[in-house]
Amino acid sequence: MTAPTPERSHPAPGRQRPTIVPLVGVALGVAMLLVSWLAADAPGIGLAMLAIMLSYAAVMRYGQRFESVQLLSHDPPLDERHALIQQRALAAAYFAVLGVALIGFFWEIARGAPGAFTLICFVGGLTHMIATVILRRRS
Amino acid sequence: MHNRIRELRKARGLTQADLAEVQGVSRNTINSIEVGRYVPSLPLALKLARFFGKPVEEVFDDRSDA
């Protein structure tokens, strides 16, 4: 005896078209163009960055047959496994940035001139501690 | 973790995409569960077991000698 087949809940997540991430990509590209053009008088660099961001947005919008693109382009994630992969990728990116920031921090300390890397380490470390406390109370 | 998802799915004549659509997850997630690369959450495991009309212990088995 087999269980009755339930009604389909909703369309398969992979068929959804992402909109937010590609739009944010386009918006960032336009912002890069405006900042480099108006603030730095370097429209060439701005146009190059806009072209990169437009290409990125196009891949995010139309490259949905690839799961990696689905993972990068959907916010919120499509399902629980995608959410887990995104969390782990975020942690990997955090540790990569942290590594570079620590190297930069010690370089600044050695020169006796705290700067951007010192600020990044401070903000990152403080955020990590506060987030741990808050998430512990919520879980 | 071992599971019988593939066996039960094929017995029903469903593709991975069919099962994914019913469960509201991606086809890749179903494939990852079937090959043991991804362990589903408790709600999803219960949903899958309920879909196949089996107790969850008959669908998923965490014993290494299974």
N, CA and C atoms of all chains as a GROMACS GRO file, in nm:
protein
  615
    1MET      N    1   0.087  -0.120   0.000
    1MET     CA    2   0.000   0.000   0.000
    1MET      C    3   0.090   0.124   0.000
    2THR      N    4   0.070   0.215  -0.094
    2THR     CA    5   0.155   0.334  -0.102
    2THR      C    6   0.077   0.455  -0.054
    3ALA      N    7   0.151   0.552  -0.006
    3ALA     CA    8   0.088   0.674   0.045
    3ALA      C    9   0.033   0.755  -0.072
    4PRO      N   10  -0.076   0.824  -0.052
    4PRO     CA   11  -0.131   0.908  -0.160
    4PRO      C   12  -0.036   1.022  -0.192
    5THR      N   13  -0.031   1.059  -0.319
    5THR     CA   14   0.056   1.167  -0.361
    5THR      C   15  -0.008   1.300  -0.324
    6PRO      N   16   0.062   1.380  -0.247
    6PRO     CA   17   0.003   1.509  -0.208
    6PRO      C   18   0.005   1.607  -0.324
    7GLU      N   19  -0.071   1.711  -0.312
    7GLU     CA   20  -0.071   1.815  -0.415
    7GLU      C   21   0.063   1.886  -0.414
    8ARG      N   22   0.103   1.935  -0.528
    8ARG     CA   23   0.229   2.006  -0.538
    8ARG      C   24   0.219   2.136  -0.458
    9SER      N   25   0.319   2.162  -0.377
    9SER     CA   26   0.313   2.276  -0.286
    9SER      C   27   0.334   2.406  -0.363
   10HIS      N   28   0.441   2.416  -0.438
   10HIS     CA   29   0.467   2.538  -0.514
   10HIS      C   30   0.573   2.505  -0.618
   11PRO      N   31   0.597   2.597  -0.714
   11PRO     CA   32   0.693   2.568  -0.822
   11PRO      C   33   0.832   2.537  -0.767
   12ALA      N   34   0.905   2.453  -0.840
   12ALA     CA   35   1.040   2.416  -0.797
   12ALA      C   36   1.125   2.541  -0.782
   13PRO      N   37   1.204   2.552  -0.677
   13PRO     CA   38   1.281   2.674  -0.652
   13PRO      C   39   1.374   2.710  -0.767
   14GLY      N   40   1.429   2.614  -0.835
   14GLY     CA   41   1.524   2.645  -0.940
   14GLY      C   42   1.464   2.719  -1.057
   15ARG      N   43   1.332   2.721  -1.066
   15ARG     CA   44   1.270   2.788  -1.180
   15ARG      C   45   1.240   2.934  -1.151
   16GLN      N   46   1.263   2.978  -1.026
   16GLN     CA   47   1.234   3.117  -0.994
   16GLN      C   48   1.340   3.207  -1.057
   17ARG      N   49   1.298   3.325  -1.103
   17ARG     CA   50   1.391   3.419  -1.162
   17ARG      C   51   1.436   3.518  -1.055
   18PRO      N   52   1.564   3.534  -1.034
   18PRO     CA   53   1.609   3.630  -0.933
   18PRO      C   54   1.596   3.772  -0.985
   19THR      N   55   1.564   3.864  -0.895
   19THR     CA   56   1.555   4.004  -0.937
   19THR      C   57   1.642   4.094  -0.848
   20ILE      N   58   1.643   4.068  -0.718
   20ILE     CA   59   1.710   4.161  -0.627
   20ILE      C   60   1.861   4.165  -0.650
   21VAL      N   61   1.924   4.049  -0.654
   21VAL     CA   62   2.070   4.047  -0.666
   21VAL      C   63   2.117   4.108  -0.799
   22PRO      N   64   2.057   4.075  -0.912
   22PRO     CA   65   2.098   4.142  -1.036
   22PRO      C   66   2.074   4.294  -1.031
   23LEU      N   67   1.961   4.336  -0.974
   23LEU     CA   68   1.933   4.480  -0.965
   23LEU      C   69   2.036   4.550  -0.876
   24VAL      N   70   2.072   4.487  -0.766
   24VAL     CA   71   2.175   4.545  -0.678
   24VAL      C   72   2.308   4.553  -0.752
   25GLY      N   73   2.338   4.454  -0.831
   25GLY     CA   74   2.460   4.456  -0.911
   25GLY      C   75   2.464   4.573  -1.007
   26VAL      N   76   2.351   4.595  -1.075
   26VAL     CA   77   2.343   4.708  -1.168
   26VAL      C   78   2.356   4.841  -1.093
   27ALA      N   79   2.286   4.850  -0.979
   27ALA     CA   80   2.292   4.973  -0.900
   27ALA      C   81   2.435   5.002  -0.852
   28LEU      N   82   2.506   4.897  -0.810
   28LEU     CA   83   2.645   4.916  -0.767
   28LEU      C   84   2.732   4.961  -0.882
   29GLY      N   85   2.708   4.904  -0.999
   29GLY     CA   86   2.785   4.944  -1.117
   29GLY      C   87   2.764   5.091  -1.150
   30VAL      N   88   2.640   5.135  -1.143
   30VAL     CA   89   2.610   5.277  -1.170
   30VAL      C   90   2.676   5.365  -1.064
   31ALA      N   91   2.672   5.322  -0.938
   31ALA     CA   92   2.734   5.398  -0.829
   31ALA      C   93   2.886   5.407  -0.850
   32MET      N   94   2.946   5.296  -0.893
   32MET     CA   95   3.091   5.296  -0.920
   32MET      C   96   3.124   5.394  -1.031
   33LEU      N   97   3.040   5.396  -1.134
   33LEU     CA   98   3.064   5.489  -1.245
   33LEU      C   99   3.054   5.634  -1.197
   34LEU      N  100   2.950   5.664  -1.122
   34LEU     CA  101   2.928   5.801  -1.077
   34LEU      C  102   3.040   5.848  -0.984
   35VAL      N  103   3.079   5.760  -0.891
   35VAL     CA  104   3.184   5.799  -0.795
   35VAL      C  105   3.317   5.821  -0.866
   36SER      N  106   3.354   5.728  -0.954
   36SER     CA  107   3.484   5.742  -1.021
   36SER      C  108   3.481   5.860  -1.118
   37TRP      N  109   3.366   5.888  -1.177
   37TRP     CA  110   3.356   5.997  -1.274
   37TRP      C  111   3.351   6.134  -1.205
   38LEU      N  112   3.261   6.147  -1.108
   38LEU     CA  113   3.238   6.276  -1.044
   38LEU      C  114   3.344   6.309  -0.937
   39ALA      N  115   3.386   6.207  -0.862
   39ALA     CA  116   3.479   6.234  -0.751
   39ALA      C  117   3.624   6.223  -0.793
   40ALA      N  118   3.652   6.128  -0.880
   40ALA     CA  119   3.791   6.104  -0.918
   40ALA      C  120   3.822   6.147  -1.060
   41ASP      N  121   3.720   6.196  -1.133
   41ASP     CA  122   3.739   6.237  -1.273
   41ASP      C  123   3.807   6.127  -1.354
   42ALA      N  124   3.758   6.005  -1.332
   42ALA     CA  125   3.814   5.890  -1.404
   42ALA      C  126   3.699   5.808  -1.462
   43PRO      N  127   3.630   5.862  -1.563
   43PRO     CA  128   3.514   5.790  -1.618
   43PRO      C  129   3.551   5.658  -1.685
   44GLY      N  130   3.672   5.648  -1.735
   44GLY     CA  131   3.713   5.523  -1.799
   44GLY      C  132   3.710   5.406  -1.703
   45ILE      N  133   3.766   5.429  -1.586
   45ILE     CA  134   3.764   5.324  -1.483
   45ILE      C  135   3.620   5.295  -1.443
   46GLY      N  136   3.539   5.402  -1.431
   46GLY     CA  137   3.398   5.384  -1.394
   46GLY      C  138   3.324   5.302  -1.496
   47LEU      N  139   3.348   5.327  -1.624
   47LEU     CA  140   3.281   5.252  -1.729
   47LEU      C  141   3.324   5.106  -1.727
   48ALA      N  142   3.451   5.083  -1.700
   48ALA     CA  143   3.499   4.944  -1.693
   48ALA      C  144   3.430   4.871  -1.578
   49MET      N  145   3.417   4.938  -1.464
   49MET     CA  146   3.352   4.875  -1.348
   49MET      C  147   3.203   4.853  -1.377
   50LEU      N  148   3.140   4.949  -1.446
   50LEU     CA  149   2.999   4.933  -1.481
   50LEU      C  150   2.982   4.812  -1.574
   51ALA      N  151   3.074   4.798  -1.670
   51ALA     CA  152   3.066   4.684  -1.762
   51ALA      C  153   3.080   4.552  -1.686
   52ILE      N  154   3.171   4.548  -1.588
   52ILE     CA  155   3.188   4.426  -1.508
   52ILE      C  156   3.061   4.395  -1.430
   53MET      N  157   3.004   4.499  -1.370
   53MET     CA  158   2.883   4.475  -1.288
   53MET      C  159   2.763   4.438  -1.375
   54LEU      N  160   2.754   4.494  -1.495
   54LEU     CA  161   2.644   4.456  -1.586
   54LEU      C  162   2.659   4.311  -1.630
   55SER      N  163   2.784   4.269  -1.654
   55SER     CA  164   2.808   4.129  -1.691
   55SER      C  165   2.769   4.037  -1.575
   56TYR      N  166   2.808   4.077  -1.454
   56TYR     CA  167   2.773   4.000  -1.335
   56TYR      C  168   2.621   3.989  -1.320
   57ALA      N  169   2.552   4.101  -1.338
   57ALA     CA  170   2.405   4.101  -1.324
   57ALA      C  171   2.342   4.012  -1.429
   58ALA      N  172   2.396   4.014  -1.550
   58ALA     CA  173   2.342   3.931  -1.658
   58ALA      C  174   2.360   3.782  -1.626
   59VAL      N  175   2.477   3.747  -1.576
   59VAL     CA  176   2.501   3.606  -1.539
   59VAL      C  177   2.407   3.564  -1.427
   60MET      N  178   2.388   3.653  -1.330
   60MET     CA  179   2.300   3.621  -1.217
   60MET      C  180   2.154   3.605  -1.264
   61ARG      N  181   2.118   3.683  -1.362
   61ARG     CA  182   1.977   3.682  -1.408
   61ARG      C  183   1.949   3.567  -1.504
   62TYR      N  184   2.044   3.540  -1.595
   62TYR     CA  185   2.017   3.446  -1.702
   62TYR      C  186   2.097   3.316  -1.694
   63GLY      N  187   2.180   3.301  -1.591
   63GLY     CA  188   2.260   3.179  -1.580
   63GLY      C  189   2.204   3.080  -1.481
   64GLN      N  190   2.072   3.077  -1.466
   64GLN     CA  191   2.008   2.997  -1.362
   64GLN      C  192   2.018   2.846  -1.382
   65ARG      N  193   2.062   2.802  -1.500
   65ARG     CA  194   2.074   2.656  -1.518
   65ARG      C  195   2.190   2.600  -1.436
   66PHE      N  196   2.279   2.688  -1.390
   66PHE     CA  197   2.392   2.644  -1.309
   66PHE      C  198   2.360   2.666  -1.162
   67GLU      N  199   2.378   2.561  -1.080
   67GLU     CA  200   2.340   2.574  -0.940
   67GLU      C  201   2.424   2.679  -0.868
   68SER      N  202   2.551   2.692  -0.904
   68SER     CA  203   2.635   2.794  -0.838
   68SER      C  204   2.577   2.933  -0.858
   69VAL      N  205   2.525   2.959  -0.978
   69VAL     CA  206   2.463   3.089  -1.006
   69VAL      C  207   2.336   3.103  -0.923
   70GLN      N  208   2.258   2.995  -0.911
   70GLN     CA  209   2.139   3.000  -0.825
   70GLN      C  210   2.177   3.034  -0.682
   71LEU      N  211   2.286   2.973  -0.635
   71LEU     CA  212   2.330   2.997  -0.497
   71LEU      C  213   2.370   3.143  -0.477
   72LEU      N  214   2.435   3.201  -0.577
   72LEU     CA  215   2.485   3.338  -0.564
   72LEU      C  216   2.377   3.443  -0.587
   73SER      N  217   2.272   3.407  -0.659
   73SER     CA  218   2.179   3.509  -0.708
   73SER      C  219   2.046   3.515  -0.633
   74HIS      N  220   2.019   3.417  -0.547
   74HIS     CA  221   1.890   3.419  -0.480
   74HIS      C  222   1.902   3.462  -0.335
   75ASP      N  223   1.829   3.565  -0.300
   75ASP     CA  224   1.825   3.612  -0.162
   75ASP      C  225   1.680   3.647  -0.131
   76PRO      N  226   1.608   3.572  -0.046
   76PRO     CA  227   1.658   3.463   0.037
   76PRO      C  228   1.693   3.338  -0.044
   77PRO      N  229   1.767   3.243   0.017
   77PRO     CA  230   1.808   3.122  -0.056
   77PRO      C  231   1.688   3.036  -0.096
   78LEU      N  232   1.709   2.950  -0.197
   78LEU     CA  233   1.600   2.872  -0.254
   78LEU      C  234   1.552   2.763  -0.159
   79ASP      N  235   1.642   2.700  -0.087
   79ASP     CA  236   1.600   2.598   0.008
   79ASP      C  237   1.703   2.586   0.119
   80GLU      N  238   1.682   2.493   0.211
   80GLU     CA  239   1.765   2.485   0.332
   80GLU      C  240   1.910   2.452   0.298
   81ARG      N  241   1.931   2.369   0.198
   81ARG     CA  242   2.069   2.333   0.161
   81ARG      C  243   2.141   2.455   0.104
   82HIS      N  244   2.072   2.532   0.021
   82HIS     CA  245   2.130   2.654  -0.034
   82HIS      C  246   2.163   2.752   0.079
   83ALA      N  247   2.075   2.762   0.179
   83ALA     CA  248   2.100   2.851   0.293
   83ALA      C  249   2.227   2.808   0.366
   84LEU      N  250   2.245   2.677   0.383
   84LEU     CA  251   2.364   2.625   0.453
   84LEU      C  252   2.490   2.654   0.373
   85ILE      N  253   2.485   2.634   0.241
   85ILE     CA  254   2.600   2.662   0.156
   85ILE      C  255   2.635   2.810   0.160
   86GLN      N  256   2.534   2.895   0.155
   86GLN     CA  257   2.559   3.040   0.160
   86GLN      C  258   2.622   3.079   0.293
   87GLN      N  259   2.576   3.019   0.402
   87GLN     CA  260   2.634   3.050   0.534
   87GLN      C  261   2.781   3.010   0.538
   88ARG      N  262   2.811   2.892   0.485
   88ARG     CA  263   2.950   2.844   0.489
   88ARG      C  264   3.039   2.928   0.397
   89ALA      N  265   2.985   2.969   0.282
   89ALA     CA  266   3.062   3.054   0.191
   89ALA      C  267   3.089   3.190   0.256
   90LEU      N  268   2.989   3.240   0.328
   90LEU     CA  269   3.005   3.368   0.397
   90LEU      C  270   3.114   3.356   0.504
   91ALA      N  271   3.115   3.246   0.576
   91ALA     CA  272   3.217   3.224   0.678
   91ALA      C  273   3.355   3.216   0.614
   92ALA      N  274   3.366   3.149   0.500
   92ALA     CA  275   3.494   3.139   0.430
   92ALA      C  276   3.541   3.277   0.386
   93ALA      N  277   3.449   3.359   0.333
   93ALA     CA  278   3.484   3.494   0.291
   93ALA      C  279   3.527   3.577   0.412
   94TYR      N  280   3.456   3.559   0.524
   94TYR     CA  281   3.490   3.631   0.647
   94TYR      C  282   3.634   3.600   0.688
   95PHE      N  283   3.672   3.472   0.688
   95PHE     CA  284   3.806   3.435   0.731
   95PHE      C  285   3.913   3.483   0.632
   96ALA      N  286   3.878   3.486   0.503
   96ALA     CA  287   3.974   3.537   0.404
   96ALA      C  288   3.999   3.687   0.428
   97VAL      N  289   3.891   3.762   0.445
   97VAL     CA  290   3.905   3.906   0.470
   97VAL      C  291   3.976   3.930   0.602
   98LEU      N  292   3.940   3.848   0.703
   98LEU     CA  293   4.003   3.862   0.835
   98LEU      C  294   4.154   3.840   0.825
   99GLY      N  295   4.194   3.741   0.747
   99GLY     CA  296   4.337   3.713   0.732
   99GLY      C  297   4.410   3.832   0.672
  100VAL      N  298   4.354   3.887   0.566
  100VAL     CA  299   4.416   4.004   0.502
  100VAL      C  300   4.415   4.123   0.598
  101ALA      N  301   4.302   4.141   0.668
  101ALA     CA  302   4.291   4.255   0.760
  101ALA      C  303   4.393   4.244   0.874
  102LEU      N  304   4.415   4.122   0.924
  102LEU     CA  305   4.512   4.105   1.034
  102LEU      C  306   4.655   4.136   0.987
  103ILE      N  307   4.684   4.090   0.867
  103ILE     CA  308   4.818   4.121   0.812
  103ILE      C  309   4.835   4.272   0.800
  104GLY      N  310   4.732   4.338   0.747
  104GLY     CA  311   4.736   4.483   0.733
  104GLY      C  312   4.743   4.553   0.867
  105PHE      N  313   4.670   4.499   0.965
  105PHE     CA  314   4.669   4.558   1.100
  105PHE      C  315   4.809   4.554   1.161
  106PHE      N  316   4.873   4.439   1.155
  106PHE     CA  317   5.007   4.428   1.214
  106PHE      C  318   5.108   4.513   1.138
  107TRP      N  319   5.087   4.528   1.006
  107TRP     CA  320   5.172   4.616   0.927
  107TRP      C  321   5.158   4.760   0.975
  108GLU      N  322   5.034   4.802   1.000
  108GLU     CA  323   5.009   4.938   1.048
  108GLU      C  324   5.068   4.958   1.188
  109ILE      N  325   5.052   4.858   1.273
  109ILE     CA  326   5.107   4.869   1.410
  109ILE      C  327   5.257   4.880   1.404
  110ALA      N  328   5.319   4.802   1.316
  110ALA     CA  329   5.465   4.805   1.303
  110ALA      C  330   5.514   4.941   1.255
  111ARG      N  331   5.429   5.008   1.175
  111ARG     CA  332   5.467   5.140   1.127
  111ARG      C  333   5.428   5.250   1.226
  112GLY      N  334   5.355   5.209   1.331
  112GLY     CA  335   5.312   5.306   1.431
  112GLY      C  336   5.202   5.397   1.382
  113ALA      N  337   5.124   5.349   1.285
  113ALA     CA  338   5.021   5.436   1.227
  113ALA      C  339   4.894   5.355   1.202
  114PRO      N  340   4.810   5.340   1.305
  114PRO     CA  341   4.684   5.269   1.286
  114PRO      C  342   4.601   5.336   1.176
  115GLY      N  343   4.538   5.253   1.091
  115GLY     CA  344   4.462   5.308   0.980
  115GLY      C  345   4.341   5.224   0.946
  116ALA      N  346   4.317   5.207   0.816
  116ALA     CA  347   4.196   5.138   0.768
  116ALA      C  348   4.189   4.993   0.815
  117PHE      N  349   4.301   4.924   0.812
  117PHE     CA  350   4.300   4.783   0.853
  117PHE      C  351   4.271   4.770   1.002
  118THR      N  352   4.322   4.865   1.080
  118THR     CA  353   4.292   4.865   1.223
  118THR      C  354   4.142   4.881   1.245
  119LEU      N  355   4.081   4.971   1.171
  119LEU     CA  356   3.937   4.993   1.182
  119LEU      C  357   3.859   4.868   1.141
  120ILE      N  358   3.902   4.804   1.031
  120ILE     CA  359   3.834   4.684   0.984
  120ILE      C  360   3.840   4.574   1.090
  121CYS      N  361   3.958   4.554   1.148
  121CYS     CA  362   3.973   4.451   1.252
  121CYS      C  363   3.887   4.483   1.372
  122PHE      N  364   3.882   4.610   1.410
  122PHE     CA  365   3.802   4.649   1.526
  122PHE      C  366   3.652   4.623   1.500
  123VAL      N  367   3.604   4.670   1.385
  123VAL     CA  368   3.461   4.653   1.352
  123VAL      C  369   3.427   4.505   1.337
  124GLY      N  370   3.513   4.431   1.268
  124GLY     CA  371   3.487   4.289   1.248
  124GLY      C  372   3.486   4.211   1.379
  125GLY      N  373   3.584   4.236   1.463
  125GLY     CA  374   3.592   4.165   1.590
  125GLY      C  375   3.476   4.199   1.682
  126LEU      N  376   3.443   4.326   1.689
  126LEU     CA  377   3.332   4.369   1.775
  126LEU      C  378   3.199   4.311   1.726
  127THR      N  379   3.180   4.313   1.594
  127THR     CA  380   3.055   4.259   1.538
  127THR      C  381   3.044   4.111   1.567
  128HIS      N  382   3.155   4.039   1.553
  128HIS     CA  383   3.155   3.896   1.580
  128HIS      C  384   3.114   3.867   1.725
  129MET      N  385   3.169   3.945   1.818
  129MET     CA  386   3.138   3.921   1.959
  129MET      C  387   2.993   3.955   1.991
  130ILE      N  388   2.946   4.070   1.941
  130ILE     CA  389   2.809   4.110   1.968
  130ILE      C  390   2.710   4.012   1.906
  131ALA      N  391   2.738   3.971   1.782
  131ALA     CA  392   2.650   3.876   1.714
  131ALA      C  393   2.644   3.743   1.789
  132THR      N  394   2.757   3.700   1.843
  132THR     CA  395   2.760   3.574   1.919
  132THR      C  396   2.671   3.584   2.042
  133VAL      N  397   2.682   3.696   2.113
  133VAL     CA  398   2.601   3.715   2.234
  133VAL      C  399   2.452   3.720   2.199
  134ILE      N  400   2.418   3.797   2.098
  134ILE     CA  401   2.277   3.812   2.061
  134ILE      C  402   2.220   3.679   2.012
  135LEU      N  403   2.293   3.610   1.925
  135LEU     CA  404   2.242   3.485   1.869
  135LEU      C  405   2.232   3.376   1.975
  136ARG      N  406   2.321   3.382   2.075
  136ARG     CA  407   2.315   3.284   2.183
  136ARG      C  408   2.186   3.304   2.263
  137ARG      N  409   2.149   3.428   2.286
  137ARG     CA  410   2.028   3.454   2.364
  137ARG      C  411   1.903   3.417   2.286
  138ARG      N  412   1.912   3.423   2.152
  138ARG     CA  413   1.795   3.392   2.070
  138ARG      C  414   1.779   3.244   2.046
  139SER      N  415   1.887   3.166   2.066
  139SER     CA  416   1.881   3.024   2.030
  139SER      C  417   1.862   2.936   2.154
  140MET      N  418   2.492   0.959   0.634
  140MET     CA  419   2.367   0.895   0.672
  140MET      C  420   2.306   0.825   0.550
  141HIS      N  421   2.269   0.699   0.572
  141HIS     CA  422   2.208   0.624   0.463
  141HIS      C  423   2.060   0.658   0.451
  142ASN      N  424   2.008   0.649   0.332
  142ASN     CA  425   1.864   0.672   0.315
  142ASN      C  426   1.813   0.592   0.196
  143ARG      N  427   1.682   0.581   0.189
  143ARG     CA  428   1.617   0.503   0.084
  143ARG      C  429   1.540   0.593  -0.013
  144ILE      N  430   1.575   0.718  -0.017
  144ILE     CA  431   1.501   0.813  -0.099
  144ILE      C  432   1.498   0.772  -0.245
  145ARG      N  433   1.615   0.737  -0.298
  145ARG     CA  434   1.622   0.701  -0.440
  145ARG      C  435   1.536   0.578  -0.470
  146GLU      N  436   1.547   0.480  -0.383
  146GLU     CA  437   1.470   0.356  -0.404
  146GLU      C  438   1.320   0.385  -0.398
  147LEU      N  439   1.278   0.462  -0.300
  147LEU     CA  440   1.135   0.492  -0.285
  147LEU      C  441   1.086   0.582  -0.399
  148ARG      N  442   1.171   0.675  -0.440
  148ARG     CA  443   1.132   0.766  -0.550
  148ARG      C  444   1.111   0.689  -0.680
  149LYS      N  445   1.206   0.599  -0.709
  149LYS     CA  446   1.196   0.522  -0.834
  149LYS      C  447   1.078   0.427  -0.830
  150ALA      N  448   1.047   0.376  -0.712
  150ALA     CA  449   0.932   0.286  -0.700
  150ALA      C  450   0.803   0.359  -0.736
  151ARG      N  451   0.803   0.489  -0.716
  151ARG     CA  452   0.685   0.570  -0.751
  151ARG      C  453   0.691   0.624  -0.893
  152GLY      N  454   0.800   0.596  -0.962
  152GLY     CA  455   0.813   0.646  -1.098
  152GLY      C  456   0.836   0.795  -1.107
  153LEU      N  457   0.898   0.852  -1.005
  153LEU     CA  458   0.922   0.997  -1.003
  153LEU      C  459   1.066   1.028  -1.040
  154THR      N  460   1.084   1.141  -1.105
  154THR     CA  461   1.220   1.190  -1.128
  154THR      C  462   1.262   1.273  -1.006
  155GLN      N  463   1.391   1.306  -1.001
  155GLN     CA  464   1.438   1.393  -0.892
  155GLN      C  465   1.367   1.529  -0.900
  156ALA      N  466   1.348   1.577  -1.021
  156ALA     CA  467   1.282   1.706  -1.038
  156ALA      C  468   1.138   1.701  -0.988
  157ASP      N  469   1.070   1.589  -1.016
  157ASP     CA  470   0.932   1.574  -0.968
  157ASP      C  471   0.928   1.580  -0.816
  158LEU      N  472   1.014   1.502  -0.753
  158LEU     CA  473   1.016   1.498  -0.607
  158LEU      C  474   1.055   1.633  -0.550
  159ALA      N  475   1.149   1.701  -0.613
  159ALA     CA  476   1.192   1.833  -0.566
  159ALA      C  477   1.078   1.932  -0.571
  160GLU      N  478   1.001   1.926  -0.679
  160GLU     CA  479   0.890   2.020  -0.695
  160GLU      C  480   0.784   1.997  -0.588
  161VAL      N  481   0.755   1.872  -0.558
  161VAL     CA  482   0.654   1.842  -0.456
  161VAL      C  483   0.702   1.887  -0.317
  162GLN      N  484   0.832   1.867  -0.292
  162GLN     CA  485   0.887   1.899  -0.160
  162GLN      C  486   0.925   2.046  -0.145
  163GLY      N  487   0.927   2.121  -0.256
  163GLY     CA  488   0.962   2.262  -0.248
  163GLY      C  489   1.111   2.288  -0.229
  164VAL      N  490   1.192   2.197  -0.281
  164VAL     CA  491   1.338   2.218  -0.277
  164VAL      C  492   1.393   2.203  -0.419
  165SER      N  493   1.522   2.232  -0.436
  165SER     CA  494   1.581   2.221  -0.570
  165SER      C  495   1.614   2.075  -0.603
  166ARG      N  496   1.624   2.046  -0.733
  166ARG     CA  497   1.658   1.910  -0.775
  166ARG      C  498   1.795   1.870  -0.722
  167ASN      N  499   1.887   1.966  -0.718
  167ASN     CA  500   2.022   1.938  -0.668
  167ASN      C  501   2.019   1.895  -0.522
  168THR      N  502   1.926   1.952  -0.447
  168THR     CA  503   1.914   1.915  -0.306
  168THR      C  504   1.868   1.770  -0.294
  169ILE      N  505   1.770   1.730  -0.374
  169ILE     CA  506   1.725   1.591  -0.372
  169ILE      C  507   1.840   1.499  -0.409
  170ASN      N  508   1.915   1.536  -0.512
  170ASN     CA  509   2.028   1.454  -0.554
  170ASN      C  510   2.132   1.444  -0.442
  171SER      N  511   2.159   1.555  -0.377
  171SER     CA  512   2.257   1.555  -0.268
  171SER      C  513   2.212   1.469  -0.151
  172ILE      N  514   2.083   1.469  -0.125
  172ILE     CA  515   2.030   1.382  -0.018
  172ILE      C  516   2.045   1.236  -0.057
  173GLU      N  517   2.010   1.204  -0.180
  173GLU     CA  518   2.014   1.064  -0.225
  173GLU      C  519   2.155   1.006  -0.221
  174VAL      N  520   2.254   1.084  -0.258
  174VAL     CA  521   2.391   1.031  -0.259
  174VAL      C  522   2.459   1.045  -0.124
  175GLY      N  523   2.387   1.098  -0.026
  175GLY     CA  524   2.441   1.108   0.110
  175GLY      C  525   2.533   1.226   0.134
  176ARG      N  526   2.535   1.320   0.040
  176ARG     CA  527   2.623   1.434   0.056
  176ARG      C  528   2.561   1.540   0.148
  177TYR      N  529   2.428   1.540   0.157
  177TYR     CA  530   2.359   1.639   0.239
  177TYR      C  531   2.258   1.568   0.327
  178VAL      N  532   2.262   1.604   0.458
  178VAL     CA  533   2.166   1.548   0.552
  178VAL      C  534   2.053   1.649   0.570
  179PRO      N  535   1.930   1.614   0.535
  179PRO     CA  536   1.820   1.712   0.544
  179PRO      C  537   1.789   1.748   0.688
  180SER      N  538   1.725   1.863   0.704
  180SER     CA  539   1.679   1.904   0.837
  180SER      C  540   1.566   1.812   0.880
  181LEU      N  541   1.535   1.815   1.009
  181LEU     CA  542   1.428   1.731   1.062
  181LEU      C  543   1.294   1.757   0.993
  182PRO      N  544   1.253   1.884   0.975
  182PRO     CA  545   1.126   1.907   0.904
  182PRO      C  546   1.124   1.848   0.762
  183LEU      N  547   1.234   1.862   0.690
  183LEU     CA  548   1.237   1.810   0.553
  183LEU      C  549   1.238   1.657   0.555
  184ALA      N  550   1.313   1.599   0.649
  184ALA     CA  551   1.317   1.453   0.660
  184ALA      C  552   1.178   1.398   0.693
  185LEU      N  553   1.108   1.464   0.782
  185LEU     CA  554   0.973   1.419   0.818
  185LEU      C  555   0.878   1.435   0.698
  186LYS      N  556   0.896   1.544   0.625
  186LYS     CA  557   0.811   1.570   0.508
  186LYS      C  558   0.833   1.462   0.401
  187LEU      N  559   0.959   1.426   0.381
  187LEU     CA  560   0.990   1.321   0.283
  187LEU      C  561   0.932   1.188   0.328
  188ALA      N  562   0.951   1.155   0.455
  188ALA     CA  563   0.900   1.027   0.505
  188ALA      C  564   0.747   1.021   0.493
  189ARG      N  565   0.684   1.132   0.526
  189ARG     CA  566   0.536   1.138   0.518
  189ARG      C  567   0.491   1.122   0.374
  190PHE      N  568   0.565   1.180   0.282
  190PHE     CA  569   0.531   1.171   0.140
  190PHE      C  570   0.532   1.026   0.092
  191PHE      N  571   0.633   0.952   0.140
  191PHE     CA  572   0.644   0.812   0.098
  191PHE      C  573   0.561   0.718   0.185
  192GLY      N  574   0.496   0.772   0.286
  192GLY     CA  575   0.411   0.690   0.371
  192GLY      C  576   0.489   0.595   0.460
  193LYS      N  577   0.607   0.636   0.498
  193LYS     CA  578   0.693   0.550   0.582
  193LYS      C  579   0.734   0.625   0.709
  194PRO      N  580   0.764   0.550   0.816
  194PRO     CA  581   0.823   0.617   0.932
  194PRO      C  582   0.960   0.672   0.894
  195VAL      N  583   0.999   0.781   0.957
  195VAL     CA  584   1.126   0.843   0.919
  195VAL      C  585   1.243   0.749   0.941
  196GLU      N  586   1.232   0.659   1.041
  196GLU     CA  587   1.342   0.564   1.067
  196GLU      C  588   1.357   0.462   0.955
  197GLU      N  589   1.252   0.442   0.877
  197GLU     CA  590   1.262   0.348   0.764
  197GLU      C  591   1.320   0.417   0.642
  198VAL      N  592   1.316   0.547   0.639
  198VAL     CA  593   1.367   0.620   0.523
  198VAL      C  594   1.512   0.663   0.546
  199PHE      N  595   1.544   0.705   0.668
  199PHE     CA  596   1.679   0.751   0.701
  199PHE      C  597   1.738   0.662   0.809
  200ASP      N  598   1.867   0.631   0.795
  200ASP     CA  599   1.933   0.544   0.892
  200ASP      C  600   2.074   0.597   0.917
  201ASP      N  601   2.102   0.633   1.041
  201ASP     CA  602   2.234   0.689   1.072
  201ASP      C  603   2.333   0.586   1.122
  202ARG      N  604   2.292   0.458   1.118
  202ARG     CA  605   2.386   0.355   1.164
  202ARG      C  606   2.484   0.324   1.052
  203SER      N  607   2.611   0.313   1.083
  203SER     CA  608   2.714   0.298   0.981
  203SER      C  609   2.712   0.162   0.915
  204ASP      N  610   2.652   0.061   0.983
  204ASP     CA  611   2.653  -0.073   0.925
  204ASP      C  612   2.526  -0.101   0.848
  205ALA      N  613   2.444   0.002   0.827
  205ALA     CA  614   2.318  -0.017   0.753
  205ALA      C  615   2.342  -0.037   0.604
   0.00000   0.00000   0.00000
